[in-house]
């Protein structure tokens, strides 16, 4: 239960909510996950994109109707507690926190990879995390404003990349790349799901949205639809320009696409767009994780110290400052592919609980057929087990740490 002194302020409208969702997806997906998806499935990544998009749609419908019934901070952590019980809620919240913390590290590395030469990638990524953590602690309206600017710049750069990709081709564009197998396609879908995970970010900020029962479902479905169209265009143009093998081999694939043009300026524009897109995703992720941590701390599933809301800026500043520090450490010790795999593991389990929660809703609160919820739950589990083995084992270990913490805390309280 929150009081007026620790409640967050409702300041976000529909446009702000859509932009925060787009800022969470664009950058995370387009500039980071297409290369590992191509390495897993070759040209089959297009099928993987369809699978990931369909599972994301199922998850989005579940998240939208749950957010309308429970318009408070915490997302599926709250939904799991309300619909399934305390342990499933904690499982979802902990999965979200660890998965999106890894996502934040991935976005910081992506930003620096496009922005600076290789020797400077890690230091610049850490500086970016520190700067955006400070921005988030200054208030949610500043977060929405900066995300809006970054999304506009990113979409402009993507337009350039798409045009160049459809009108130019590298000499190696005809190389087939990895063979297309069912397992590889499903693994590519798991990587590409990382690209869609931001569509429900606004659900974790339900306590700050104006008219949440109406705004949140519209914002989630609108942001997902826009992202799906953009992703499809980028995937087709990148495959046309580079081919599956060239796309898999590039550390900055859209810059490589732009480099096939006769002029130098498209590559410059795309690098700027990639950097701003990654910053937008990182900014929105820090905000979302902070709100979930706030909700967990309010219920004592994380230390109560994290539940503090700044008296002036009305944000969970302690949670966000600690998160920023953890992400900086991850940036220093991990690489991009590992961060994406681990992130997908946590986020897919988070949405697994969301789908199960939506399946239990009664007819009054159900806005979509129940079959979408069960399909989304099964799809999430299928994609989890096809992720790289290292990501699965690491994810299970970190999950057990969180579950063990909660078990010990409950026994100590008794």
C-alpha positions in Angstrom: 0.0 0.0 0.0 1.3 3.5 -0.9 0.5 6.8 0.7 0.3 10.2 -0.9 3.8 10.9 0.3 5.4 8.0 -1.5 3.1 7.8 -4.6 4.4 8.7 -8.0 2.9 11.5 -10.1 0.6 10.9 -13.1 2.2 13.0 -15.8 2.5 10.8 -18.9 -0.1 11.0 -21.7 -0.7 8.6 -24.7 2.0 10.2 -26.8 4.6 10.0 -24.0 3.7 6.4 -23.4 4.0 5.3 -27.0 7.4 7.1 -27.3 8.8 5.4 -24.2 7.7 2.0 -25.6 9.3 2.8 -29.0 12.4 4.1 -27.3 12.7 0.8 -25.5 12.4 -1.3 -28.7 14.1 0.7 -31.4 17.8 0.4 -30.8 17.5 -2.7 -28.7 16.3 -4.7 -31.7 17.5 -3.1 -34.9 21.0 -2.2 -33.9 21.9 -5.2 -31.7 20.0 -8.4 -32.4 19.9 -8.9 -36.2 23.5 -10.0 -36.4 23.3 -12.9 -33.9 19.9 -13.8 -35.4 21.5 -14.1 -38.8 24.3 -16.2 -37.4 21.8 -18.6 -35.9 19.4 -18.9 -38.8 20.8 -17.3 -42.0 18.0 -16.1 -44.2 15.6 -17.9 -41.8 15.8 -14.9 -39.5 12.8 -13.6 -41.4 10.8 -16.5 -40.1 12.3 -16.0 -36.7 11.2 -12.3 -36.9 7.6 -13.4 -37.6 7.6 -15.9 -34.7 9.1 -13.4 -32.3 6.6 -10.7 -33.4 3.6 -13.1 -33.0 4.8 -14.1 -29.5 5.3 -10.4 -28.7 1.8 -9.7 -29.9 0.4 -12.4 -27.6 2.4 -11.0 -24.7 1.3 -7.4 -25.5 -2.4 -8.3 -25.4 -1.9 -10.0 -22.0 0.2 -7.0 -20.7 -2.4 -4.5 -22.0 -5.4 -6.0 -20.3 -3.5 -6.6 -17.0 -2.2 -3.1 -17.0 -5.8 -1.8 -17.4 -6.9 -3.8 -14.4 -3.8 -3.0 -12.2 -2.6 0.5 -13.2 0.3 0.8 -10.8 4.1 0.5 -10.9 5.7 -2.9 -11.2 4.2 -4.5 -14.3 4.1 -8.3 -14.3 5.5 -8.4 -10.8 2.3 -6.9 -9.6 0.1 -8.9 -12.0 1.7 -12.2 -10.9 1.2 -11.4 -7.2 -2.4 -10.4 -7.7 -3.4 -13.3 -10.0 -1.1 -16.2 -9.1 0.4 -15.5 -5.7 3.5 -14.0 -4.1 6.1 -16.5 -5.4 5.1 -16.2 -9.1 5.0 -12.4 -8.7 8.5 -12.4 -7.2 9.7 -14.8 -10.0 8.4 -12.4 -12.6 9.9 -9.3 -10.9 13.3 -10.9 -10.4 13.3 -12.2 -14.0 12.5 -8.7 -15.2 15.2 -7.0 -13.1 18.0 -9.3 -14.1 16.9 -9.5 -17.7 16.6 -5.8 -18.3 19.7 -5.0 -16.4 21.5 -7.2 -18.9 19.6 -5.3 -21.7 20.8 -2.0 -20.3 24.4 -3.2 -20.5 23.8 -4.4 -24.1 22.4 -1.0 -25.1 25.3 0.9 -23.5 27.8 -1.3 -25.4 25.8 -0.8 -28.7 25.8 2.9 -28.3 29.5 3.0 -27.8 30.2 0.6 -30.6 28.5 2.9 -33.1 29.8 6.1 -31.5 33.5 5.7 -30.9 36.5 3.5 -32.0 37.0 0.1 -30.4 39.5 1.1 -27.6 37.0 3.6 -26.2 33.9 1.4 -26.3 33.8 0.3 -22.6 34.7 3.6 -21.0 32.2 5.6 -23.1 29.5 3.0 -22.5 30.0 3.4 -18.7 29.8 7.2 -19.0 26.6 6.9 -20.9 25.0 4.7 -18.2 26.1 7.2 -15.5 24.7 10.2 -17.4 21.3 8.6 -18.2 20.9 7.4 -14.7 21.2 11.0 -13.5 18.6 12.1 -16.1 16.2 9.5 -14.8 16.6 10.7 -11.3 15.5 14.2 -12.3 11.9 13.2 -13.1 9.8 11.2 -15.5 8.7 14.1 -17.7 12.4 14.7 -18.6 12.7 11.0 -19.4 9.8 11.2 -21.9 11.0 14.4 -23.5 14.5 13.1 -24.1 13.2 9.7 -25.3 11.0 11.5 -27.9 14.0 13.4 -29.3 16.1 10.2 -29.5 13.3 8.3 -31.3 12.8 10.9 -34.0 16.6 10.9 -34.7 16.7 7.2 -34.8 13.8 6.8 -37.2 15.4 9.3 -39.5 18.6 7.3 -39.6 16.8 4.1 -40.2 15.0 5.6 -43.2 18.4 6.3 -44.7 19.6 2.7 -44.0 16.4 1.2 -45.5 16.7 3.2 -48.7 20.4 2.4 -49.1 19.8 -1.3 -48.3 17.1 -1.7 -51.0 19.1 0.2 -53.7 22.6 -1.1 -53.1 24.3 -4.5 -52.5 27.7 -5.6 -51.3 29.7 -8.1 -53.5 29.1 -10.8 -50.9 25.3 -10.3 -50.8 24.7 -13.6 -52.5 26.5 -15.7 -49.9 23.9 -17.9 -48.1 25.4 -17.9 -44.6 24.2 -20.4 -42.0 22.0 -23.2 -43.1 18.3 -22.8 -42.2 17.2 -25.3 -39.5 14.2 -25.3 -37.2 16.4 -25.0 -34.2 18.3 -22.1 -35.7 15.1 -20.3 -36.6 13.8 -20.7 -33.1 17.1 -19.5 -31.6 16.9 -16.4 -33.9 13.4 -15.8 -32.7 14.8 -15.8 -29.2 17.4 -13.2 -30.1 14.9 -11.1 -32.0 12.4 -11.2 -29.1 15.0 -9.1 -27.3 14.1 -6.5 -29.9 10.4 -6.5 -29.0 10.7 -6.6 -25.2 10.2 -2.8 -24.8 6.6 -2.7 -26.0 5.2 -3.2 -22.4 7.7 -0.9 -20.7 5.0 1.6 -20.1 3.1 -1.0 -18.1 5.8 -0.9 -15.5 5.2 2.9 -15.2 1.4 2.5 -14.7 1.4 4.7 -11.6 2.6 7.7 -13.7 0.2 7.4 -16.7 -2.8 9.6 -17.0 -6.1 7.6 -17.4 -4.1 4.3 -17.3 -7.0 1.9 -18.0 -7.5 3.6 -21.4 -3.9 4.9 -22.2 -1.8 1.8 -21.4 -3.5 -0.7 -23.7 -3.5 1.8 -26.6 0.1 2.7 -26.1 1.3 -0.9 -26.0 -0.4 -2.0 -29.1 0.5 1.2 -31.0 4.2 1.0 -30.2 4.3 -2.7 -31.1 2.7 -2.2 -34.4 5.0 0.6 -35.4 8.1 -1.4 -34.3 6.9 -4.5 -36.3 6.7 -2.5 -39.5 10.1 -0.9 -39.0 11.8 -4.2 -38.1 10.4 -5.9 -41.2 11.7 -3.1 -43.5 15.1 -3.1 -41.9 15.5 -6.9 -42.0 14.6 -7.1 -45.7 16.8 -4.2 -46.7 19.8 -5.5 -44.7 19.5 -9.0 -46.2 19.3 -7.4 -49.7 22.4 -5.3 -49.1 24.6 -7.8 -47.2 23.1 -11.2 -47.5 22.8 -13.6 -44.5 26.6 -14.2 -44.2 27.5 -10.5 -44.4 24.8 -9.6 -41.9 26.0 -12.2 -39.4 29.6 -11.2 -39.7 29.1 -7.4 -39.1 29.4 -6.0 -35.6 27.6 -2.9 -36.8 25.3 -4.2 -39.5 23.4 -1.1 -40.4 26.5 0.9 -40.7 27.8 -1.8 -43.1 24.6 -1.5 -45.1 25.0 2.3 -45.3 28.6 1.7 -46.4 27.5 0.1 -49.6 26.3 3.5 -50.9 28.5 5.6 -53.2 28.7 8.5 -50.7 30.1 8.6 -47.1 27.3 10.5 -45.5 24.8 7.7 -45.2 27.1 5.7 -42.9 27.7 8.8 -40.7 23.9 9.4 -40.4 23.3 5.7 -39.5 26.0 5.7 -36.9 24.5 8.8 -35.3 21.0 7.2 -35.4 22.3 3.9 -33.9 23.9 5.8 -31.1 20.8 7.8 -30.3 18.5 4.7 -30.6 20.6 2.8 -28.1 20.6 5.8 -25.7 16.8 6.0 -26.0 16.5 2.3 -25.2 18.9 2.6 -22.3 17.0 5.6 -20.9 13.6 3.8 -20.9 15.1 0.6 -19.5 16.6 2.3 -16.5 13.2 4.0 -15.8 11.3 0.6 -16.1 13.7 -1.4 -13.9 13.6 1.4 -11.3 9.8 1.2 -11.1 9.7 -2.6 -10.8 12.4 -2.4 -8.1 10.2 0.2 -6.3 7.2 -2.2 -6.4 9.3 -5.1 -5.1 10.8 -3.0 -2.3 7.3 -1.9 -1.2 6.4 -5.5 -0.7 9.7 -6.3 1.0 10.8 -8.6 -1.9 13.8 -6.3 -2.2 15.3 -4.3 0.7 12.9 -1.5 1.8 15.7 1.1 1.2 14.9 0.9 -2.5 11.3 2.1 -2.0 12.3 5.7 -1.4 10.7 8.3 -3.7 12.5 11.6 -4.2 10.4 14.3 -2.5 10.8 16.8 -5.4 11.2 14.7 -8.6 8.9 11.9 -7.5 11.1 9.1 -8.8 12.5 6.0 -7.1 16.0 7.5 -7.1 17.8 5.0 -4.9 16.7 2.1 -7.0 17.8 3.9 -10.2 21.2 4.9 -8.7 22.0 1.4 -7.6 20.9 0.0 -10.9 23.2 2.4 -12.8 26.1 1.2 -10.7 25.3 -2.5 -11.5 24.9 -1.8 -15.2 28.3 -0.1 -15.2 29.9 -3.2 -13.7 28.2 -5.5 -16.3 29.4 -3.3 -19.2 33.0 -3.7 -17.9 32.8 -7.5 -17.7 30.4 -8.7 -20.5 30.1 -8.7 -24.3 27.1 -7.8 -26.5 26.1 -11.4 -27.6 26.2 -12.7 -24.1 24.2 -9.8 -22.7 21.5 -10.3 -25.4 21.1 -14.0 -24.6 20.9 -13.5 -20.9 18.5 -10.7 -21.3 16.2 -12.7 -23.5 16.2 -15.5 -20.9 15.0 -13.2 -18.1 12.5 -11.3 -20.2 10.9 -14.3 -21.7 10.2 -15.8 -18.3 8.8 -12.5 -17.2 6.2 -12.5 -20.0 5.5 -16.2 -19.3 4.1 -15.2 -16.0 2.3 -12.3 -17.6 0.5 -14.7 -19.9 -0.4 -17.0 -17.1 -1.8 -14.1 -15.1 -3.9 -12.8 -18.0 -5.3 -16.3 -18.5 -6.8 -16.2 -15.0 -8.7 -12.8 -15.6 -12.4 -12.9 -15.6 -14.6 -11.8 -18.5 -15.1 -8.3 -17.1 -11.4 -7.5 -17.4 -10.5 -9.7 -20.4 -10.1 -7.7 -23.6 -8.6 -10.4 -25.8 -9.3 -14.2 -26.3 -7.7 -16.5 -23.7 -6.0 -18.5 -26.4 -3.6 -15.6 -27.0 -2.4 -15.8 -23.4 -1.8 -19.6 -23.4 -0.1 -19.3 -26.8 2.2 -16.6 -25.6 3.1 -18.6 -22.5 4.0 -21.7 -24.5 5.9 -19.6 -27.0 8.0 -18.0 -24.3 9.0 -21.3 -22.9 9.9 -22.7 -26.4 12.2 -19.7 -27.1 13.8 -19.9 -23.6 15.0 -23.5 -24.2 16.4 -22.7 -27.6 18.7 -19.9 -26.4 22.5 -20.5 -26.1 23.3 -23.0 -23.4 25.6 -20.4 -21.5 22.7 -18.0 -21.4 20.3 -20.6 -20.0 22.7 -21.9 -17.3 23.7 -18.4 -16.2 20.1 -17.3 -16.1 19.1 -20.3 -14.0 21.9 -19.6 -11.5 20.9 -16.0 -11.1 17.3 -16.9 -10.7 18.2 -19.3 -7.9 20.1 -16.6 -6.1 17.0 -14.4 -6.1 14.6 -17.2 -5.0 17.1 -18.2 -2.3 17.2 -14.6 -1.0 13.4 -14.5 -0.7 13.3 -17.9 1.0 15.9 -16.9 3.6 14.2 -13.5 4.2 10.8 -15.2 4.8 12.4 -17.7 7.3 14.1 -14.9 9.1 10.9 -13.0 9.5 9.2 -16.0 10.9 
